[in-house]
Amino acid sequence: MQDHQGARLLFLGEQALAQGFALIGFETWPDASVAQLDEVLNSLRHEPRGAFVVIDQQLAAADSQLLPRIAAEGRHVVVIEVPSLADPQGFHLDIDDQVQALLGEQRVED
């Protein structure tokens, strides 16, 4: 585990993505289950130092008990999601709908 200003860097998700995150110094949980995600998040809630947690989209959409709480707390644990390598075009965040509603029929070009 590398020390980045005291924060932990973690990735939970598909094996192919985990390999890349491991190369840049993240702690990884390849093909993590929802139970493993909740266990990791629970342990991070009780640590004094911060954490940056990256999860794949499939795990983000799963029925985690702690993920909504962590997001609502907005404290020292930051969680973001990334798309699957197999379906990067299928990536969708809740904020996408809000931006589309604000723009109306206009589209944001790549």
Jmol script that loads the backbone (N, CA, C; Angstrom):
load data "model"
ATOM      1  N   MET A   1       0.844  -1.178   0.000  1.00  0.00           N
ATOM      2  CA  MET A   1       0.000   0.000   0.000  1.00  0.00           C
ATOM      3  C   MET A   1       0.888   1.239   0.000  1.00  0.00           C
ATOM      4  N   GLN A   2       0.572   2.175  -0.878  1.00  0.00           N
ATOM      5  CA  GLN A   2       1.340   3.406  -0.934  1.00  0.00           C
ATOM      6  C   GLN A   2       0.652   4.488  -0.125  1.00  0.00           C
ATOM      7  N   ASP A   3       1.444   5.408   0.399  1.00  0.00           N
ATOM      8  CA  ASP A   3       0.907   6.507   1.191  1.00  0.00           C
ATOM      9  C   ASP A   3       0.824   7.751   0.317  1.00  0.00           C
ATOM     10  N   HIS A   4      -0.387   8.204   0.014  1.00  0.00           N
ATOM     11  CA  HIS A   4      -0.619   9.399  -0.776  1.00  0.00           C
ATOM     12  C   HIS A   4      -1.254  10.443   0.129  1.00  0.00           C
ATOM     13  N   GLN A   5      -0.398  11.230   0.778  1.00  0.00           N
ATOM     14  CA  GLN A   5      -0.880  12.256   1.689  1.00  0.00           C
ATOM     15  C   GLN A   5      -1.724  11.643   2.803  1.00  0.00           C
ATOM     16  N   GLY A   6      -1.449  10.393   3.159  1.00  0.00           N
ATOM     17  CA  GLY A   6      -2.162   9.739   4.238  1.00  0.00           C
ATOM     18  C   GLY A   6      -3.441   9.062   3.827  1.00  0.00           C
ATOM     19  N   ALA A   7      -3.925   9.285   2.610  1.00  0.00           N
ATOM     20  CA  ALA A   7      -5.177   8.681   2.164  1.00  0.00           C
ATOM     21  C   ALA A   7      -4.923   7.306   1.557  1.00  0.00           C
ATOM     22  N   ARG A   8      -5.885   6.422   1.742  1.00  0.00           N
ATOM     23  CA  ARG A   8      -5.814   5.106   1.112  1.00  0.00           C
ATOM     24  C   ARG A   8      -6.456   5.182  -0.263  1.00  0.00           C
ATOM     25  N   LEU A   9      -5.891   4.468  -1.215  1.00  0.00           N
ATOM     26  CA  LEU A   9      -6.417   4.368  -2.567  1.00  0.00           C
ATOM     27  C   LEU A   9      -6.870   2.931  -2.780  1.00  0.00           C
ATOM     28  N   LEU A  10      -8.158   2.747  -3.101  1.00  0.00           N
ATOM     29  CA  LEU A  10      -8.702   1.400  -3.222  1.00  0.00           C
ATOM     30  C   LEU A  10      -9.522   1.259  -4.500  1.00  0.00           C
ATOM     31  N   PHE A  11      -9.483   0.072  -5.086  1.00  0.00           N
ATOM     32  CA  PHE A  11     -10.340  -0.249  -6.220  1.00  0.00           C
ATOM     33  C   PHE A  11     -11.030  -1.570  -5.944  1.00  0.00           C
ATOM     34  N   LEU A  12     -12.341  -1.600  -6.189  1.00  0.00           N
ATOM     35  CA  LEU A  12     -13.123  -2.827  -6.088  1.00  0.00           C
ATOM     36  C   LEU A  12     -13.909  -2.979  -7.377  1.00  0.00           C
ATOM     37  N   GLY A  13     -13.736  -4.116  -8.037  1.00  0.00           N
ATOM     38  CA  GLY A  13     -14.475  -4.326  -9.273  1.00  0.00           C
ATOM     39  C   GLY A  13     -13.836  -5.354 -10.165  1.00  0.00           C
ATOM     40  N   GLU A  14     -14.184  -5.276 -11.443  1.00  0.00           N
ATOM     41  CA  GLU A  14     -13.789  -6.320 -12.380  1.00  0.00           C
ATOM     42  C   GLU A  14     -12.281  -6.497 -12.475  1.00  0.00           C
ATOM     43  N   GLN A  15     -11.894  -7.743 -12.677  1.00  0.00           N
ATOM     44  CA  GLN A  15     -10.493  -8.156 -12.683  1.00  0.00           C
ATOM     45  C   GLN A  15      -9.641  -7.319 -13.636  1.00  0.00           C
ATOM     46  N   ALA A  16     -10.103  -7.098 -14.857  1.00  0.00           N
ATOM     47  CA  ALA A  16      -9.304  -6.373 -15.849  1.00  0.00           C
ATOM     48  C   ALA A  16      -8.994  -4.957 -15.386  1.00  0.00           C
ATOM     49  N   LEU A  17      -9.946  -4.286 -14.780  1.00  0.00           N
ATOM     50  CA  LEU A  17      -9.714  -2.940 -14.258  1.00  0.00           C
ATOM     51  C   LEU A  17      -8.809  -2.985 -13.032  1.00  0.00           C
ATOM     52  N   ALA A  18      -8.986  -3.996 -12.212  1.00  0.00           N
ATOM     53  CA  ALA A  18      -8.183  -4.117 -10.990  1.00  0.00           C
ATOM     54  C   ALA A  18      -6.695  -4.188 -11.312  1.00  0.00           C
ATOM     55  N   GLN A  19      -6.355  -4.878 -12.382  1.00  0.00           N
ATOM     56  CA  GLN A  19      -4.948  -4.993 -12.766  1.00  0.00           C
ATOM     57  C   GLN A  19      -4.351  -3.615 -13.045  1.00  0.00           C
ATOM     58  N   GLY A  20      -5.069  -2.772 -13.755  1.00  0.00           N
ATOM     59  CA  GLY A  20      -4.586  -1.427 -14.050  1.00  0.00           C
ATOM     60  C   GLY A  20      -4.448  -0.577 -12.805  1.00  0.00           C
ATOM     61  N   PHE A  21      -5.432  -0.649 -11.926  1.00  0.00           N
ATOM     62  CA  PHE A  21      -5.366   0.133 -10.694  1.00  0.00           C
ATOM     63  C   PHE A  21      -4.241  -0.351  -9.784  1.00  0.00           C
ATOM     64  N   ALA A  22      -3.974  -1.639  -9.779  1.00  0.00           N
ATOM     65  CA  ALA A  22      -2.859  -2.170  -8.985  1.00  0.00           C
ATOM     66  C   ALA A  22      -1.531  -1.619  -9.489  1.00  0.00           C
ATOM     67  N   LEU A  23      -1.413  -1.459 -10.790  1.00  0.00           N
ATOM     68  CA  LEU A  23      -0.172  -0.934 -11.367  1.00  0.00           C
ATOM     69  C   LEU A  23       0.126   0.494 -10.922  1.00  0.00           C
ATOM     70  N   ILE A  24      -0.911   1.250 -10.604  1.00  0.00           N
ATOM     71  CA  ILE A  24      -0.688   2.634 -10.170  1.00  0.00           C
ATOM     72  C   ILE A  24      -0.771   2.795  -8.654  1.00  0.00           C
ATOM     73  N   GLY A  25      -0.721   1.671  -7.939  1.00  0.00           N
ATOM     74  CA  GLY A  25      -0.579   1.732  -6.494  1.00  0.00           C
ATOM     75  C   GLY A  25      -1.830   1.595  -5.664  1.00  0.00           C
ATOM     76  N   PHE A  26      -2.959   1.261  -6.268  1.00  0.00           N
ATOM     77  CA  PHE A  26      -4.192   1.075  -5.509  1.00  0.00           C
ATOM     78  C   PHE A  26      -4.202  -0.293  -4.835  1.00  0.00           C
ATOM     79  N   GLU A  27      -4.833  -0.369  -3.674  1.00  0.00           N
ATOM     80  CA  GLU A  27      -5.195  -1.652  -3.088  1.00  0.00           C
ATOM     81  C   GLU A  27      -6.360  -2.145  -3.939  1.00  0.00           C
ATOM     82  N   THR A  28      -6.381  -3.412  -4.298  1.00  0.00           N
ATOM     83  CA  THR A  28      -7.454  -3.886  -5.175  1.00  0.00           C
ATOM     84  C   THR A  28      -8.167  -5.100  -4.617  1.00  0.00           C
ATOM     85  N   TRP A  29      -9.447  -5.191  -4.948  1.00  0.00           N
ATOM     86  CA  TRP A  29     -10.296  -6.337  -4.669  1.00  0.00           C
ATOM     87  C   TRP A  29     -10.904  -6.744  -6.009  1.00  0.00           C
ATOM     88  N   PRO A  30     -10.214  -7.596  -6.778  1.00  0.00           N
ATOM     89  CA  PRO A  30     -10.737  -8.020  -8.084  1.00  0.00           C
ATOM     90  C   PRO A  30     -12.038  -8.805  -7.937  1.00  0.00           C
ATOM     91  N   ASP A  31     -12.982  -8.494  -8.819  1.00  0.00           N
ATOM     92  CA  ASP A  31     -14.288  -9.171  -8.833  1.00  0.00           C
ATOM     93  C   ASP A  31     -14.935  -9.175  -7.460  1.00  0.00           C
ATOM     94  N   ALA A  32     -14.876  -8.035  -6.786  1.00  0.00           N
ATOM     95  CA  ALA A  32     -15.423  -7.906  -5.432  1.00  0.00           C
ATOM     96  C   ALA A  32     -16.933  -8.102  -5.416  1.00  0.00           C
ATOM     97  N   SER A  33     -17.407  -8.662  -4.327  1.00  0.00           N
ATOM     98  CA  SER A  33     -18.846  -8.831  -4.110  1.00  0.00           C
ATOM     99  C   SER A  33     -19.394  -7.622  -3.352  1.00  0.00           C
ATOM    100  N   VAL A  34     -20.712  -7.539  -3.282  1.00  0.00           N
ATOM    101  CA  VAL A  34     -21.345  -6.462  -2.512  1.00  0.00           C
ATOM    102  C   VAL A  34     -20.979  -6.594  -1.035  1.00  0.00           C
ATOM    103  N   ALA A  35     -20.907  -7.814  -0.544  1.00  0.00           N
ATOM    104  CA  ALA A  35     -20.527  -8.038   0.861  1.00  0.00           C
ATOM    105  C   ALA A  35     -19.108  -7.518   1.123  1.00  0.00           C
ATOM    106  N   GLN A  36     -18.200  -7.763   0.189  1.00  0.00           N
ATOM    107  CA  GLN A  36     -16.836  -7.259   0.348  1.00  0.00           C
ATOM    108  C   GLN A  36     -16.817  -5.733   0.299  1.00  0.00           C
ATOM    109  N   LEU A  37     -17.594  -5.147  -0.604  1.00  0.00           N
ATOM    110  CA  LEU A  37     -17.675  -3.682  -0.677  1.00  0.00           C
ATOM    111  C   LEU A  37     -18.148  -3.117   0.648  1.00  0.00           C
ATOM    112  N   ASP A  38     -19.224  -3.657   1.189  1.00  0.00           N
ATOM    113  CA  ASP A  38     -19.745  -3.157   2.464  1.00  0.00           C
ATOM    114  C   ASP A  38     -18.745  -3.343   3.600  1.00  0.00           C
ATOM    115  N   GLU A  39     -18.027  -4.453   3.580  1.00  0.00           N
ATOM    116  CA  GLU A  39     -17.017  -4.694   4.614  1.00  0.00           C
ATOM    117  C   GLU A  39     -15.890  -3.660   4.529  1.00  0.00           C
ATOM    118  N   VAL A  40     -15.430  -3.382   3.317  1.00  0.00           N
ATOM    119  CA  VAL A  40     -14.365  -2.391   3.133  1.00  0.00           C
ATOM    120  C   VAL A  40     -14.859  -1.006   3.529  1.00  0.00           C
ATOM    121  N   LEU A  41     -16.046  -0.632   3.067  1.00  0.00           N
ATOM    122  CA  LEU A  41     -16.582   0.691   3.395  1.00  0.00           C
ATOM    123  C   LEU A  41     -16.781   0.858   4.898  1.00  0.00           C
ATOM    124  N   ASN A  42     -17.256  -0.175   5.549  1.00  0.00           N
ATOM    125  CA  ASN A  42     -17.449  -0.106   6.998  1.00  0.00           C
ATOM    126  C   ASN A  42     -16.122   0.110   7.713  1.00  0.00           C
ATOM    127  N   SER A  43     -15.086  -0.594   7.280  1.00  0.00           N
ATOM    128  CA  SER A  43     -13.787  -0.415   7.929  1.00  0.00           C
ATOM    129  C   SER A  43     -13.235   0.987   7.682  1.00  0.00           C
ATOM    130  N   LEU A  44     -13.470   1.526   6.486  1.00  0.00           N
ATOM    131  CA  LEU A  44     -12.981   2.871   6.170  1.00  0.00           C
ATOM    132  C   LEU A  44     -13.694   3.949   6.983  1.00  0.00           C
ATOM    133  N   ARG A  45     -14.953   3.730   7.287  1.00  0.00           N
ATOM    134  CA  ARG A  45     -15.716   4.706   8.085  1.00  0.00           C
ATOM    135  C   ARG A  45     -15.102   4.906   9.464  1.00  0.00           C
ATOM    136  N   HIS A  46     -14.422   3.875   9.955  1.00  0.00           N
ATOM    137  CA  HIS A  46     -13.870   3.925  11.306  1.00  0.00           C
ATOM    138  C   HIS A  46     -12.382   4.256  11.333  1.00  0.00           C
ATOM    139  N   GLU A  47     -11.804   4.501  10.177  1.00  0.00           N
ATOM    140  CA  GLU A  47     -10.393   4.891  10.117  1.00  0.00           C
ATOM    141  C   GLU A  47     -10.287   6.407  10.192  1.00  0.00           C
ATOM    142  N   PRO A  48      -9.259   6.914  10.843  1.00  0.00           N
ATOM    143  CA  PRO A  48      -9.109   8.362  10.946  1.00  0.00           C
ATOM    144  C   PRO A  48      -8.643   9.027   9.652  1.00  0.00           C
ATOM    145  N   ARG A  49      -7.949   8.284   8.801  1.00  0.00           N
ATOM    146  CA  ARG A  49      -7.454   8.908   7.571  1.00  0.00           C
ATOM    147  C   ARG A  49      -8.455   8.732   6.435  1.00  0.00           C
ATOM    148  N   GLY A  50      -8.309   9.550   5.416  1.00  0.00           N
ATOM    149  CA  GLY A  50      -9.209   9.531   4.285  1.00  0.00           C
ATOM    150  C   GLY A  50      -8.961   8.374   3.345  1.00  0.00           C
ATOM    151  N   ALA A  51      -9.906   8.186   2.445  1.00  0.00           N
ATOM    152  CA  ALA A  51      -9.786   7.133   1.446  1.00  0.00           C
ATOM    153  C   ALA A  51     -10.447   7.588   0.152  1.00  0.00           C
ATOM    154  N   PHE A  52      -9.839   7.180  -0.954  1.00  0.00           N
ATOM    155  CA  PHE A  52     -10.377   7.403  -2.287  1.00  0.00           C
ATOM    156  C   PHE A  52     -10.681   6.022  -2.853  1.00  0.00           C
ATOM    157  N   VAL A  53     -11.963   5.731  -3.035  1.00  0.00           N
ATOM    158  CA  VAL A  53     -12.408   4.401  -3.436  1.00  0.00           C
ATOM    159  C   VAL A  53     -13.012   4.477  -4.832  1.00  0.00           C
ATOM    160  N   VAL A  54     -12.499   3.640  -5.719  1.00  0.00           N
ATOM    161  CA  VAL A  54     -13.018   3.541  -7.078  1.00  0.00           C
ATOM    162  C   VAL A  54     -13.696   2.182  -7.198  1.00  0.00           C
ATOM    163  N   ILE A  55     -14.941   2.192  -7.697  1.00  0.00           N
ATOM    164  CA  ILE A  55     -15.671   0.944  -7.909  1.00  0.00           C
ATOM    165  C   ILE A  55     -16.168   0.905  -9.344  1.00  0.00           C
ATOM    166  N   ASP A  56     -16.353  -0.296  -9.863  1.00  0.00           N
ATOM    167  CA  ASP A  56     -16.877  -0.377 -11.220  1.00  0.00           C
ATOM    168  C   ASP A  56     -18.384  -0.158 -11.207  1.00  0.00           C
ATOM    169  N   GLN A  57     -18.928   0.103 -12.388  1.00  0.00           N
ATOM    170  CA  GLN A  57     -20.342   0.466 -12.488  1.00  0.00           C
ATOM    171  C   GLN A  57     -21.259  -0.652 -12.020  1.00  0.00           C
ATOM    172  N   GLN A  58     -20.902  -1.886 -12.273  1.00  0.00           N
ATOM    173  CA  GLN A  58     -21.735  -3.005 -11.851  1.00  0.00           C
ATOM    174  C   GLN A  58     -21.839  -3.067 -10.330  1.00  0.00           C
ATOM    175  N   LEU A  59     -20.731  -2.872  -9.651  1.00  0.00           N
ATOM    176  CA  LEU A  59     -20.735  -2.892  -8.194  1.00  0.00           C
ATOM    177  C   LEU A  59     -21.482  -1.673  -7.641  1.00  0.00           C
ATOM    178  N   ALA A  60     -21.358  -0.552  -8.317  1.00  0.00           N
ATOM    179  CA  ALA A  60     -22.063   0.652  -7.879  1.00  0.00           C
ATOM    180  C   ALA A  60     -23.576   0.478  -7.971  1.00  0.00           C
ATOM    181  N   ALA A  61     -24.019  -0.314  -8.935  1.00  0.00           N
ATOM    182  CA  ALA A  61     -25.456  -0.531  -9.126  1.00  0.00           C
ATOM    183  C   ALA A  61     -25.999  -1.654  -8.246  1.00  0.00           C
ATOM    184  N   ALA A  62     -25.121  -2.377  -7.588  1.00  0.00           N
ATOM    185  CA  ALA A  62     -25.543  -3.484  -6.730  1.00  0.00           C
ATOM    186  C   ALA A  62     -26.214  -2.948  -5.469  1.00  0.00           C
ATOM    187  N   ASP A  63     -26.725  -3.830  -4.673  1.00  0.00           N
ATOM    188  CA  ASP A  63     -27.524  -3.452  -3.502  1.00  0.00           C
ATOM    189  C   ASP A  63     -26.666  -3.309  -2.243  1.00  0.00           C
ATOM    190  N   SER A  64     -25.716  -2.381  -2.276  1.00  0.00           N
ATOM    191  CA  SER A  64     -24.870  -2.134  -1.109  1.00  0.00           C
ATOM    192  C   SER A  64     -25.657  -1.402  -0.035  1.00  0.00           C
ATOM    193  N   GLN A  65     -25.480  -1.824   1.200  1.00  0.00           N
ATOM    194  CA  GLN A  65     -26.138  -1.152   2.318  1.00  0.00           C
ATOM    195  C   GLN A  65     -25.403   0.117   2.735  1.00  0.00           C
ATOM    196  N   LEU A  66     -24.079   0.132   2.550  1.00  0.00           N
ATOM    197  CA  LEU A  66     -23.283   1.260   3.030  1.00  0.00           C
ATOM    198  C   LEU A  66     -22.989   2.319   1.982  1.00  0.00           C
ATOM    199  N   LEU A  67     -23.018   1.974   0.713  1.00  0.00           N
ATOM    200  CA  LEU A  67     -22.660   2.936  -0.325  1.00  0.00           C
ATOM    201  C   LEU A  67     -23.503   4.216  -0.265  1.00  0.00           C
ATOM    202  N   PRO A  68     -24.822   4.128  -0.126  1.00  0.00           N
ATOM    203  CA  PRO A  68     -25.609   5.374  -0.014  1.00  0.00           C
ATOM    204  C   PRO A  68     -25.265   6.190   1.234  1.00  0.00           C
ATOM    205  N   ARG A  69     -24.957   5.509   2.328  1.00  0.00           N
ATOM    206  CA  ARG A  69     -24.595   6.214   3.565  1.00  0.00           C
ATOM    207  C   ARG A  69     -23.272   6.949   3.415  1.00  0.00           C
ATOM    208  N   ILE A  70     -22.304   6.283   2.803  1.00  0.00           N
ATOM    209  CA  ILE A  70     -20.991   6.905   2.595  1.00  0.00           C
ATOM    210  C   ILE A  70     -21.147   8.149   1.730  1.00  0.00           C
ATOM    211  N   ALA A  71     -21.933   8.046   0.670  1.00  0.00           N
ATOM    212  CA  ALA A  71     -22.152   9.186  -0.222  1.00  0.00           C
ATOM    213  C   ALA A  71     -22.848  10.331   0.509  1.00  0.00           C
ATOM    214  N   ALA A  72     -23.801  10.007   1.357  1.00  0.00           N
ATOM    215  CA  ALA A  72     -24.543  11.038   2.092  1.00  0.00           C
ATOM    216  C   ALA A  72     -23.680  11.703   3.158  1.00  0.00           C
ATOM    217  N   GLU A  73     -22.779  10.950   3.768  1.00  0.00           N
ATOM    218  CA  GLU A  73     -21.932  11.505   4.822  1.00  0.00           C
ATOM    219  C   GLU A  73     -20.968  12.540   4.272  1.00  0.00           C
ATOM    220  N   GLY A  74     -20.432  12.283   3.089  1.00  0.00           N
ATOM    221  CA  GLY A  74     -19.516  13.235   2.473  1.00  0.00           C
ATOM    222  C   GLY A  74     -18.318  13.586   3.330  1.00  0.00           C
ATOM    223  N   ARG A  75     -17.806  12.645   4.060  1.00  0.00           N
ATOM    224  CA  ARG A  75     -16.684  12.911   4.957  1.00  0.00           C
ATOM    225  C   ARG A  75     -15.362  12.571   4.315  1.00  0.00           C
ATOM    226  N   HIS A  76     -14.623  11.730   4.968  1.00  0.00           N
ATOM    227  CA  HIS A  76     -13.258  11.429   4.553  1.00  0.00           C
ATOM    228  C   HIS A  76     -13.141  10.237   3.607  1.00  0.00           C
ATOM    229  N   VAL A  77     -14.266   9.667   3.187  1.00  0.00           N
ATOM    230  CA  VAL A  77     -14.255   8.573   2.215  1.00  0.00           C
ATOM    231  C   VAL A  77     -14.964   9.046   0.952  1.00  0.00           C
ATOM    232  N   VAL A  78     -14.224   9.096  -0.140  1.00  0.00           N
ATOM    233  CA  VAL A  78     -14.775   9.523  -1.425  1.00  0.00           C
ATOM    234  C   VAL A  78     -14.878   8.293  -2.314  1.00  0.00           C
ATOM    235  N   VAL A  79     -16.065   8.079  -2.890  1.00  0.00           N
ATOM    236  CA  VAL A  79     -16.286   6.928  -3.760  1.00  0.00           C
ATOM    237  C   VAL A  79     -16.711   7.430  -5.130  1.00  0.00           C
ATOM    238  N   ILE A  80     -16.035   6.924  -6.164  1.00  0.00           N
ATOM    239  CA  ILE A  80     -16.443   7.222  -7.529  1.00  0.00           C
ATOM    240  C   ILE A  80     -16.594   5.910  -8.285  1.00  0.00           C
ATOM    241  N   GLU A  81     -17.324   5.952  -9.383  1.00  0.00           N
ATOM    242  CA  GLU A  81     -17.472   4.755 -10.184  1.00  0.00           C
ATOM    243  C   GLU A  81     -16.878   4.958 -11.567  1.00  0.00           C
ATOM    244  N   VAL A  82     -16.443   3.862 -12.156  1.00  0.00           N
ATOM    245  CA  VAL A  82     -15.861   3.880 -13.495  1.00  0.00           C
ATOM    246  C   VAL A  82     -16.594   2.858 -14.349  1.00  0.00           C
ATOM    247  N   PRO A  83     -16.566   3.067 -15.678  1.00  0.00           N
ATOM    248  CA  PRO A  83     -17.261   2.126 -16.563  1.00  0.00           C
ATOM    249  C   PRO A  83     -16.498   0.820 -16.716  1.00  0.00           C
ATOM    250  N   SER A  84     -17.218  -0.174 -17.144  1.00  0.00           N
ATOM    251  CA  SER A  84     -16.624  -1.460 -17.463  1.00  0.00           C
ATOM    252  C   SER A  84     -15.779  -1.325 -18.720  1.00  0.00           C
ATOM    253  N   LEU A  85     -14.705  -2.071 -18.798  1.00  0.00           N
ATOM    254  CA  LEU A  85     -13.905  -2.094 -20.016  1.00  0.00           C
ATOM    255  C   LEU A  85     -14.703  -2.679 -21.179  1.00  0.00           C
ATOM    256  N   ALA A  86     -15.615  -3.583 -20.875  1.00  0.00           N
ATOM    257  CA  ALA A  86     -16.413  -4.236 -21.911  1.00  0.00           C
ATOM    258  C   ALA A  86     -17.508  -3.334 -22.474  1.00  0.00           C
ATOM    259  N   ASP A  87     -17.947  -2.322 -21.719  1.00  0.00           N
ATOM    260  CA  ASP A  87     -19.052  -1.465 -22.171  1.00  0.00           C
ATOM    261  C   ASP A  87     -18.847  -0.016 -21.739  1.00  0.00           C
ATOM    262  N   PRO A  88     -17.785   0.645 -22.218  1.00  0.00           N
ATOM    263  CA  PRO A  88     -17.542   2.026 -21.787  1.00  0.00           C
ATOM    264  C   PRO A  88     -18.630   3.004 -22.252  1.00  0.00           C
ATOM    265  N   GLN A  89     -19.295   2.699 -23.356  1.00  0.00           N
ATOM    266  CA  GLN A  89     -20.352   3.584 -23.848  1.00  0.00           C
ATOM    267  C   GLN A  89     -21.635   3.474 -23.026  1.00  0.00           C
ATOM    268  N   GLY A  90     -21.774   2.391 -22.273  1.00  0.00           N
ATOM    269  CA  GLY A  90     -22.950   2.203 -21.446  1.00  0.00           C
ATOM    270  C   GLY A  90     -22.869   2.889 -20.100  1.00  0.00           C
ATOM    271  N   PHE A  91     -21.801   3.616 -19.847  1.00  0.00           N
ATOM    272  CA  PHE A  91     -21.599   4.292 -18.561  1.00  0.00           C
ATOM    273  C   PHE A  91     -22.611   5.410 -18.393  1.00  0.00           C
ATOM    274  N   HIS A  92     -23.265   5.447 -17.256  1.00  0.00           N
ATOM    275  CA  HIS A  92     -24.292   6.442 -16.999  1.00  0.00           C
ATOM    276  C   HIS A  92     -24.292   6.792 -15.514  1.00  0.00           C
ATOM    277  N   LEU A  93     -24.252   8.072 -15.223  1.00  0.00           N
ATOM    278  CA  LEU A  93     -24.331   8.552 -13.842  1.00  0.00           C
ATOM    279  C   LEU A  93     -25.652   9.269 -13.630  1.00  0.00           C
ATOM    280  N   ASP A  94     -26.110   9.359 -12.391  1.00  0.00           N
ATOM    281  CA  ASP A  94     -27.346  10.079 -12.086  1.00  0.00           C
ATOM    282  C   ASP A  94     -27.270  11.534 -12.529  1.00  0.00           C
ATOM    283  N   ILE A  95     -26.093  12.130 -12.433  1.00  0.00           N
ATOM    284  CA  ILE A  95     -25.939  13.532 -12.806  1.00  0.00           C
ATOM    285  C   ILE A  95     -26.188  13.744 -14.298  1.00  0.00           C
ATOM    286  N   ASP A  96     -25.986  12.696 -15.102  1.00  0.00           N
ATOM    287  CA  ASP A  96     -26.237  12.797 -16.536  1.00  0.00           C
ATOM    288  C   ASP A  96     -27.680  13.225 -16.807  1.00  0.00           C
ATOM    289  N   ASP A  97     -28.627  12.658 -16.082  1.00  0.00           N
ATOM    290  CA  ASP A  97     -30.034  13.009 -16.257  1.00  0.00           C
ATOM    291  C   ASP A  97     -30.292  14.456 -15.863  1.00  0.00           C
ATOM    292  N   GLN A  98     -29.644  14.916 -14.801  1.00  0.00           N
ATOM    293  CA  GLN A  98     -29.829  16.296 -14.360  1.00  0.00           C
ATOM    294  C   GLN A  98     -29.278  17.286 -15.382  1.00  0.00           C
ATOM    295  N   VAL A  99     -28.105  16.966 -15.932  1.00  0.00           N
ATOM    296  CA  VAL A  99     -27.508  17.840 -16.946  1.00  0.00           C
ATOM    297  C   VAL A  99     -28.390  17.870 -18.185  1.00  0.00           C
ATOM    298  N   GLN A 100     -28.884  16.711 -18.597  1.00  0.00           N
ATOM    299  CA  GLN A 100     -29.752  16.644 -19.775  1.00  0.00           C
ATOM    300  C   GLN A 100     -31.026  17.446 -19.549  1.00  0.00           C
ATOM    301  N   ALA A 101     -31.578  17.392 -18.349  1.00  0.00           N
ATOM    302  CA  ALA A 101     -32.785  18.169 -18.045  1.00  0.00           C
ATOM    303  C   ALA A 101     -32.517  19.669 -18.134  1.00  0.00           C
ATOM    304  N   LEU A 102     -31.344  20.098 -17.701  1.00  0.00           N
ATOM    305  CA  LEU A 102     -30.986  21.512 -17.773  1.00  0.00           C
ATOM    306  C   LEU A 102     -30.769  21.978 -19.208  1.00  0.00           C
ATOM    307  N   LEU A 103     -30.197  21.101 -20.023  1.00  0.00           N
ATOM    308  CA  LEU A 103     -29.893  21.468 -21.404  1.00  0.00           C
ATOM    309  C   LEU A 103     -31.079  21.304 -22.343  1.00  0.00           C
ATOM    310  N   GLY A 104     -32.066  20.551 -21.903  1.00  0.00           N
ATOM    311  CA  GLY A 104     -33.218  20.323 -22.764  1.00  0.00           C
ATOM    312  C   GLY A 104     -32.834  19.469 -23.959  1.00  0.00           C
ATOM    313  N   GLU A 105     -33.193  19.928 -25.143  1.00  0.00           N
ATOM    314  CA  GLU A 105     -32.921  19.169 -26.356  1.00  0.00           C
ATOM    315  C   GLU A 105     -31.476  19.282 -26.814  1.00  0.00           C
ATOM    316  N   GLN A 106     -30.737  20.240 -26.290  1.00  0.00           N
ATOM    317  CA  GLN A 106     -29.338  20.365 -26.671  1.00  0.00           C
ATOM    318  C   GLN A 106     -28.566  19.160 -26.169  1.00  0.00           C
ATOM    319  N   ARG A 107     -27.530  18.802 -26.873  1.00  0.00           N
ATOM    320  CA  ARG A 107     -26.696  17.673 -26.465  1.00  0.00           C
ATOM    321  C   ARG A 107     -25.279  18.153 -26.243  1.00  0.00           C
ATOM    322  N   VAL A 108     -24.644  17.576 -25.260  1.00  0.00           N
ATOM    323  CA  VAL A 108     -23.236  17.871 -25.033  1.00  0.00           C
ATOM    324  C   VAL A 108     -22.444  16.976 -25.963  1.00  0.00           C
ATOM    325  N   GLU A 109     -21.641  17.577 -26.823  1.00  0.00           N
ATOM    326  CA  GLU A 109     -20.835  16.810 -27.774  1.00  0.00           C
ATOM    327  C   GLU A 109     -19.565  16.328 -27.118  1.00  0.00           C
ATOM    328  N   ASP A 110     -19.094  15.139 -27.543  1.00  0.00           N
ATOM    329  CA  ASP A 110     -17.838  14.580 -27.016  1.00  0.00           C
ATOM    330  C   ASP A 110     -16.662  15.407 -27.442  1.00  0.00           C
TER     331      ASP A 110
END
end "model"
wireframe off; spacefill off
backbone 0.3
color backbone group
